[in-house]
């Protein structure tokens, strides 16, 4: 790189990560030709290595990079081809690209590795009740990405709420509340129990605020909430067993005009008077513009024996082998989530389900808000996503391996796209909000803005006279091939509270 004069204006908070000059890349390479395998020499007073191969072209490529590791990845492996795999760490992933391009047959495989990170565990995770539901849906891995982001508020229409519950962040309400009805309290806890406060439980929404309305089962109330600007609305209720043209039009408007996603529980079988048999659709859940959620287990490892065996992870039947213990299942369902004995907030004191402030609850009413909270995280990371794009991030990143479980074979195509995977959905949202700069010259005066990250992964130049500002909320990474010429102005602004223009 040239000697540079750079104007760097760095604004970032504690949770933001930034590397202005280089980001180490780690990857596997498979070397089929032993003549390429280099001699490794540790440079004196340096963390970089000198790489010397019998092949001059190989050495010429490696000389261009600062290599910190080059060693056999699995020297004790029994699989022959794994013995040919080396792990490489250097300052630029272009090393891997060059080796793959130059030696296609001799180096048939190059795979990049993610930087290992520790998952974050809040201090109230499972404090009152074990939260195996959050383990199953990979909530902690999602929080590593988004726990510090400002959260959007989620709206809930339900029966009643305890507005002063010790572990709920209720930011507003409409209607009257009866503190002796647990249903709305339990739904709110699944969405947004206050997290990392040393009290009670964590929640998928990780401190998302909840606006609560007791005008439940009202389609017009859902429309009004959408028109008020709520991007996600949870409705753990049904109000019909047959298709309605008018009702369908209302929810299509909510999704397509007001850019809001509405999530419903799919129903809890005939025993709960939910439209008869479990294969019967319920409404409004079953309209294509809404998200319909059914249940799987989350507590016991698959195969755990009991009297009876029950609540196996990712199995739709609560009691294994008893199809009458399922919640609804049919082709209009979109996704499934833990719905049997879900830990959440309860009526404070002795008047709740349990004698205490927390309880386990059953029903798609409590599977649904875990999905609503995930959509809240998706839109918190990338507010520029449309309702349809947010739904795609959710449904295209479920765990569909549930259909490989023999006990779920009779429900093929009736449990939606798969089981909720919060981490995968949030990662998809982050990727949608990341800009990659590669093999380009940044000219003129311009702001390059992204809701999550900006990453330079190839040759990028800021020529003299240019004024380039990188503005984002999480991180900026610039590799060794990023050049700023003398006479250019270049700034980086990383702040979790940055407001990014969606146009």
N, C-alpha and C positions, 0 to 999 in steps of 0.2 A: 504493500500500500504506500501511497504518497505520504509525505509529511503534510499534515492537515491543519488548517485553522477552522475550528468548528464552533458555532454558537450552539451550546446545549442548554436548553431550558428544561430542567427536570422537575416535574411536579408529580409526586406519587406518595401514596400512603403506605402504611406498614405492610399491608397484605399484598402489595403489588411487587412483582419481581421484574427486574430489568437487567439486561446485559448489553451494554452499548457496543461492544467490539466483537465478541465471539460467544458462541454457545457450543459447548462440547457435544459431540454426537457419538453415540455408541451403537455399534452394529455388528452382526455376524456376517462373515464371508466364508464360503465353502471353496477351498482351493484343491482342485483336482490334479494339478501338475506340481509335483514335488519340487521342481526347479524354481518355482515361484516363491516357495516358502523362504522367507528372508532370515538372515542373521540379525538379531536384535542387540543393539548396543546402547546402553544408558549414557546419555550425554552428561558430562561432568557439570555439577552445579546447575542442573536443569531438570525439570520434570518431564521433558520430551525425550523421545527415543530416536536413535539413528537406525534406519531400516536399510539393510543391504541384501539385495537379491541377486541371484545369478542372471536374472533377466533384467537387462538395462532399462527396458521400457517400464517395468514394474518399479524399479528404483527411481526413475525419473518422475513418475507420478507421485510416489510417496514423499520425495524430497520437497514437494510443494506445500506440504502440510505439517502442522505440529502434532505429532502422534504421541499420545501418552500411554497407550496400551496396545500391544499386539502379541497375543498369546493364544495357544490352543485352548479352546473353550471347554472341551469335555475330554481331557486326556484319559480318563478311566472308563469312558463309555464302551459298551459292548457292541453297539451298532456301528458297523464299519464307516459309514459316511459321516457320522457324527465326529469321528476322530479327525476328519478333514476340515472341521469347522473351527474358525479362529474368531476371537472377539477383539474388536478394534475400537479404540477411543481416540478421537482427534478433534480438532477445532472446527471441522467443516464436513458436512455430509457429502459434499461434492467429491471427496476422496472415494467414497463408495460408488458414486455414480460413474466416475472415471474408470475405476477398476472394472466395473460391470460392463461398460461400453467397450473397453480395450480388450478384455479377456473373456468374451462371452462364453466360450466353451471351457476354458480353464478355470474360470470363476463363475459357475452357473447360478450362484445364489448370493444375494446381498439382502439382509433383513435388518431394518432399523429397530432399535429398542427404545421404549419409553423410559424416561428418567424415573427410577423408583421413588415412590413417596409413601409416607405413612398416612393411613387414614385417620381422620380426626374423630375423636370420641368425646362428645359433650359430657359435662360432669353430672348430668341428670339422666344419662342414657340408661334406661331400665332401672332407675332408682326405686320407683314404687312397684313396678311389675316388669318382669323380663320382656324385652322388646324384640323377640325373635322375628316379628314381622318386618322390622326395619333391617335386620340382618339379611333376610331372604331377598328383599328388593334392592339391596346394595345402596342404602341411603347414605352411609358414612362416606363411601367413595364419592358420591355426588357432592356432599358438603365440602370435601377437599377443594372442589372447584368453585363453589358459589356461596359458602356460608357468610362471607363478608360483603356480598353484593347487597345493595338496597333491594328489598323485596317488594313485589307488587302485593296489594291486598286482594284476598279472595272473598267473595260474597257467598253466604250460605242462607238458603231458605229452609226453615225447619220448624219444629214445634215450639220449644221454649229453651231458654238459655239462662245460665247462672252468670250474670254479668260481672260479678265480683269474684269469680273463681280465682284461686291463687295462681293458677298456671295457664290462664288464657289471656291473650292479647286481643280483646274485642275493641275495635277502633270506632264502632258506631252501631246503632241498632234502629230497627223500625218495627213497631208493633209492641205488644205487651208480653211479659215473660213470667212464667210460673216456675219457680226454682225447684219444684218437686217433680218435674218431668225430665228424665235424664237424656232423652234421645238427642236433642239439639246440642246439649253439653258434650256428649260423647262424639258427635260428628265434628264439632269445633275443635276438640282435642286432637283428632286424627289429622286435621288440616294444620293447626297452628298452636299446639301446646308450646308455651314459651320454652326455648331450648337453651341449655348451658347456663341455667339460673340456679342450679343446685337444688331444685325442687321438682318432685314428681317424675315427669317423663320428658323425653325429647319428641319431636314431631318431624315428619317429612319436610314440612314447610320452613323449618328452622327460623322461627321468629317472624313468619309471615303474619301480618295483621289480618283479622277476619271481621267483616261487616256482617251482622246477623239480622235476618228478617223473620218474624214469626208469621208472616202472611204466606204460609207454606201451601203447597199444592195449587198455587195460583200461577197460571201461565203469564198473566199480565204483570205480576210482580217480577217474574224473571225478566221479562222484556224491559221493565222500568229499571232494573238493576243494570242490565246491559247498556241501556241508554245513559245511565249515570257514569259509565266508563269502566265498569269492572270487566276485566278480560277473562276471568274464570268464575263460574258460579256452580256451586255444589247443591244438588237437589236429591236428597236421599228419601224420595217418596214417589208414588205413582198416583195418577188420577184418572186412569182409563185402561180398558182392556181391548179396545178396538181402535183402528186407525181413524184419525180425524183430519180431513183436508185443511180445515181452519187451523187446528193446532199445529199441524206440520208446517204450514206457512209461517206461523209465528216463530218457530224455532229455526227455520231457514233464514228468516230476517235477522234473528239474533246472531246467527253464525256469520252470515254473508254481508249484512249491512252494518251491524254494530261490532263486528270483529271480535266476538265473544264465544268462548267454548263453554258449553253447559254439560256437566257430568251427572249422570244418574246411576243409582243402584239398579241392578237388573231384575231384582225380585227374589223372594225367599221361599218359593214353592207354595203348594196348596195349603200347607199347615198355617201359613200366614195370610191366607185369603188374597194371594197375589195372582189373580187371573187363572186360577186352576192349576193345571199341570206345569211342571218346570220347563217344558218345552214350548209353552205359550208365551209370546211376546207381551210385554207390558209397555204402557205409554205414560209419559213422553220418552222414556228411555230408548225405545226402539226406532225412533225417527233417525234417518241417516245423518242428520245434522248434529245429533247429540252423541255423547260418549256413554255407552252402556257397560257397566262393570259387574262381573260376577266374582265368585270366591274360589280360593284355594286355601289349603292348610299351610301352616308356617312353623309349628312348634316342634314336632317330632321328626327325627331323621327317617327317611324312607325305609320301611321294613321293621320299624320299632313295634314290638308285640305288646298287646295290652288286652284288657277285658272290658270293652272291645278295643281293637287297634284303632286309633283315631288321630286326626289332625296331622297327617303326614305332610311334609313340605312338598308343595306344588301339586298335591293331589286334590281333585275337585270334590270327592266325597269326604265329608267330615268323618264318618264312621266307615272304615275301609270295607268295601264289599257291599255296602248298603246304599243303593242309588236313591233311596228316599231321604237321605241325609244331605243331599246337595242343595245348593241354591240354583237359581234359574240357569238354563243352558240352551241356547238356540242360535241360529245363524246371524241374528241381528246384534249379538253381543260383540263388543269391540276389544275388550281386554279383561284380564282377571287380576286380582290382588288378594292379599290375605283378608279373610272375612269370617273366620271362626275363632272366637276368643281373642279378639283384638284388644290390646291394652290401650286405654285412653282415659280422659278425664271423666269423673263422675260427680254427682251432686255432693257438695261439701257436707261433711258430718255423717250422721247415722241414717239419713233418709234415702240414700242412693241404693244402687244394686248391691254394693258392699258397704260395710261400716267404715267408711273412709272416703278419700277424695278421688280415688282412681279405681277402675274396674276393668274386667274383660267383657267384651260385648260381641254379639253374633249378628251377622246380617250383611247383605250387600250395601246397606246404609253406611257401613264402616269400611268396606273395601273401596267404595267410590271416593271418599275424601282423601285417601292416600294418592289416588290418581289426580284429583283436583290440585292437591298441594304440589305434585310433580309438575303439572302444567304451570302453576305459579312460578316455580323455579325456572322453567324453560323461558317464560316471558320476562322474568327478572334478568336473566343473562342476556337475552336478545329481545328487547322490547319492539324491535323493528319487524319481528316475525308476524305474519298474518295469522289469523285463527287457523286456517288450513295448514299453514307451515308448522305451527306449533303442534297440531294434531299429528302431522307426519313425523315430527321428531319423537313424539310419544309412541305411536303405534308401529313405526318402522324399527324400533329399538327395544322391543319386548323380548323376553326369553321364550322362544317357541319350542324349546326342548321339553316343555311340559307334555307335548303330544307324543313324546317317545316313552312316556311312563305307561305301563300296561293298564293300570287302573283308570287312566284317562282315555283309553282307546275307544270306548263307547261314546265319548263326547267330542270326537274329532270334528273340527270346524265349528264347534258350539261354545268355545271358550275365548273367542276373539283371536287376535293375532299372537297372543301369548301372555305370559305373566309380566306384570309391571317390573321394569328394570330402571330405577331412578338414575343410576349412574350413567347408563348408556344413553338415556334420553337427554340428560344434562350435558354430557359430552357432545352429543349431536348439536345441541343448541350453541355450545361454545364454538364448535367448528363452523357453524353457520355465521358466527360473528367474528371470525378470524380472517384477516387479509394476509395473503402471501405475496411478497415482493420477490420477483425472480427474473433475471435476465432483462433488465429494463433500465432506462435512464429517466430520472425524475426531473422534469424541467418546469420552468415558470414558477409561479407562486401558488402553492396549493396546500390545502389541509387534507391529509389522508386519515380518515376516521374509521374506527371500528369499535363495536360494543364490547369485544372481549380482548383480542390480541392482534398485534401486527408482527409478522415474522418475515425476515429476509432469509431466503434459503438458496439464493443464487447470486450471480453477478448483478449488483445494483449500484448505479452511479448517480450522485448529485453533482451536476456540473457547476462551474463558476457562473454566478449570476442567479442561480436558482434559490428559491426560498421555500423550503419544504418543512412542514410541521406534521409529525406523527402524533395523533391524538387517540387514546384508547383508555380502557378501564382496568385492564388486568396486567398486561405485560407487553414489552417490546423486546424482540431478540434480533440482533444484527450479527451476521456471520463475518468471517474474515475477508469475504469478497465484497463487502459493502464499502464504497469509497465516496468521500465528500471532498470535492476539489477546493482549493484555495479560492476565496471569494464567494463561496456559497454560504447560505445561512441554513442551518438545520436544527430543529428542536424536537424534543420528545416530551410529551405530556401524558403521564400515566396517573390516573386518579379514579378511584372506584366510583366517585360521584360525577364523573364527566357526563354531560348530556350530549348524546350523539344524534346528529340529524339523520332521520330515516329516509329522507328524500334523495 
